[in-house]
Amino acid sequence: MKHHINNRYARRLTATALGCLLSVGTAFAQQAGDIISGTVTDVLGPVVMANVVEIDADGRIVAACTTDVNGNFSFKLKNPKNKLRVSFVGYKTKTMPINKTTFDISLEDANTIKEVVVRSKRLTQGSGLAIPEREVSTARQTISTKEFQGLSFTTIDEALQGRIAGLDIIANSGNLGAGTSMRLRGVSSLTGNAEPLIVVDGNVFEKDQSQTINVTSMNDEKFAELLNVNPDDIESISVLKDAAATAIWGSQGANGVIEIKTKRGSRGNTRVTYSLRLTATHQPEGMKMLNGDEYTMLLKEEFFNQNLSDAASNIKELNYLNPTEFSEARMFDDNTDWMKAVKQTGLRQNHYVSISGGGEKANFRMGAGYDHETGSIIKQVLDRFTTRVALDYFVSTRIKFESNLSFTYTKNQKNYSDLLGIAYKRMPNLSIYEEDEYGNDTDRFYNIQPGCSSELNDQYNLDNPVAVAYLAKNHQSTYKIQPEFKIRYKLLSTGEDHTRLDYEGKIMFDINNEYNDKFRPSSLNTKGWFEGSPNQATSSSSKSLGISTTHTLTFVPHFKNADHSLMMMLRGQVNSGTSNYQTTETYRLPSGAIQNPSASAPIKGMSTSSGQWRSIYLTYSAHYAYKGRYMADFSVRRDGSTKFGPDQRWGNFPAVSLRWNISDEPWFKKALPFVSMLSLRPGWGVVGKQPGSEYLFLSRYGNSTGYLGNGGTKPNNIQLKHLKWEEKETYNLGVDFGFFNDKLTGNVDIYKQMTRDLLISGWGIPTSSGYSSLNWYNSGEMSNIGWEFNINGNDIIRAGKFGVDFNITFANNQNKLKDMDATYLASLTNEWSGTNGNYMTRVALNRPMGSIYGFRYKGVY
């Protein structure tokens, strides 16, 4: 009995003791509102102005303070479950639980570390998944702009010239601001835009391509999109070539994709840079032309030989007559080099300044550039101002806000006409200026007067190119603004050793305004006041607004077995936009300072138009790798567009690609240790293309002269409810190689592309239908088969700051038209007629587009 009583007493005593201990523990636990204090020191003593913050589970700062001159700090606790983080420039950041009210913290120098081994993988800087470069299974080439440092160029297309295998870059004209025309892996379509898609920081916008404002038929300024991006703002450029790479862009990337990644700020001291480039430009010599005397004799022989008649060649302008016999004789006995008269040495100056930096919470970068250029053709002047601002704000380790703003203003004083084209046609025996009876130039430009010989009517209709340059006006001003707002949220974890789910949402606005003012004075018109539209003024403007909203989820599961890796991406994008255009043209304005069509004058023409576009894009892509040696990629894109009818509105574009890093096999490393990379990349994919007009499945109506002259309406088109997507299927086989620790790298690609259901504009139909043509039609097949070879030498020679790199590219493309409607094929053929200026053209099945045909001949006789 006594034994049981003692056990009962012992249990009560134990319970009482535990209760007391718990009460004591509770009494000493930290609570919200407690004062947390301490001292921060290093090996030399107190650390002044160290950052001491309280962070929650998401890494957000909820309380903060800094140390005083003695290294002391104190603040009021918000939540005892939070953590304490202490940081200072040059020291390692320390993070610890808040398990007491007083801390004694010692910081370690960030530059003094123990020996560690760091392994990292260089990732692709694209718009899709961030895949390690050694695991990329698609055909793509990436260039860092560090490779261009010290070189003088104003646009990225100049820098890409000759560096990307399979990319052809041709200047549209010698005019300032004209840009270039680019073709990637040949021509794969008969009509429409064939330029590769340009993507800047993952953003691209569609343009209004209605028939009224037809982008595909606009002047060469349409292809100058790269002019809006200052080369000094660019960090890297990636060119996506095969369908497996461009499939994530669907119908937008049918002609290939050029992805541009711009620079951003980074943590550290504020850095300011300034650069100045001075460049001289000139026109090549071109064709060697006859002088005035040679040309005069050639014409006399030509007219004589037609009928072997002196009377036929008796043309007063070619007879070197005396001014008393022919008042304009002095203007027809010159030796004028018209090409030299319209050319000059162009000068270009490019100024660029940037400021960047950042701290613990935010990074920033601002860049501005000013370009001033006088063209290699007389009286051409271009001024361009570009600016780009990038701001990154880190709310926590999980949440990050980004904002970007780019602005481009261009003022382009262009020539009214193609001066170089006129100079090649203008008679070299003509004078630039009117001459007196002694052959001395006056200050008045000369144009052939009415009443000239009929044999020279073609010259009578040609303007004096020098007079056009100095007297006519053609000014263009453009404004382009692109604000962007983005949020990144790591929903699950921030570490690579955990499963991650990241969200990215962004919205971007694309604002474009363009204004054109042209004036042609009466002094260029020799047909009189009532003919030829003297003092003609034209003013036009176009405005567009595009809005793009994109949401992206990226899922990266963590495997206990590190041999496996998987990442997946799901993206949705909605694009919408509106545009409007107007132009006014008047003539017979009062001579003098008035050069605007708003003044009182007869109206020659007036028009307005508007357009809109809508599209939805859904993308899924996945990347799997095993031991970093065997990779598989899959993607599918689903595009919806208002350019097609309800039955054909959606297009599906899948792609599959594989990669085997042979050089990472253990047996290969032992056999060939000097080979740092050898991989095989097969790939397949399908991309599509849209027509260049909106709402083709609807009936459009326009005004018409009705019965007995009364006003009315009429249908302007035939509904295209069954128009389909143009589809291009691509097979690609690539080999990547590297030697001597990647001192020498390169790749070889072999591809075959088959384009089906070609979209053709202006398809002719029998007029008995009430129309002469369909806006668009699907017909035919075209193939492109080719190969590409690229080799790079990296730091082949290095002596201090001096280094030598090299790049060599080769490419070949064979294009063939495999199938086409016979009637349409015949319409592309222009037979030889013998008329001056007309040339024979021919498009044939199983032959390349653009083939040159000539006459069969047996020899020279």
Buried (B, 14 or more C-beta within 10 A) or exposed (E): EEEEEEEEEEEEEEEEEEEEEEEEEEEEEBEEEBEBBBBBBBEEEBBEEBBBBBBBEEBBBEBEBBBBEEBEBBBEBBBBEBBBBBBBEEBBEBEEEBEEBEBEBEBEEEEEEEEEEEEEEEEBBBBBBBBBEBBBBBBBBBBEBEBBEEEEBBBBBBBBBEBBBBBBBEBBBBBBBBBBBBBBBBBBBBBBBBBBBBBBBBBBBBBBBBBBBBBBEEEBBBBBBBBBBBBBBBBBBBBBBBBBBBBBBBBBBBBBBBBBBBBBBEBEEEEEEEEEBEEEBEBEEEEEBBEBBEBBEEBBEEBBEEEEEEEBBEBBBBBEBEBEEBEBBBBBBBBBBBBEBBBBEBBBEBBBBBBBBBBBEBBBBBBBBBBBBBBBBBBBBBBBBBBBBBBBEBBBEBBBBBBBBBBBBBBBBBBBBBBBEBBBEBBBBBBBBBBEEEEEBEEEBBBBEEEBBEBBEEBBEBBBBBBBBEBBBBBBBBBBBBBBBBBBBBEBBEEEEEEBBBBBBBBBBBBBBBBBBBBBBBBBBBEEEEEBBBBBBBBBBBBBBBBBEBBBBBBBBBEEEEEEBBBBBBBBBBBBBBBBBBBBBBBBBEEEEBBBBEEEBEEBEEEEBBBBBBBBBBBBBBBBBEBBBBBBBBBBBBBBBBBBBEEBBBBBBBBBBBBBBBBBBEEBEEEEEEBBBBBBBBBBBBBBBBBBBBBBBEEBEEEEEEEEEEEEEEEBBBBBEEBBBBBBBBBBBBBBBBBEEEBBBBBBBBBBBBBBBBBBBEBBBEEEEEBEBBBBBBBBBBBBBBBBBBBBBBEEEEEEEEEEEEBEBEBEBEBBBEBBBEEBBEEBEEEEEEEEEEEEBEBBEEEBBEEEEEEEEEEEE
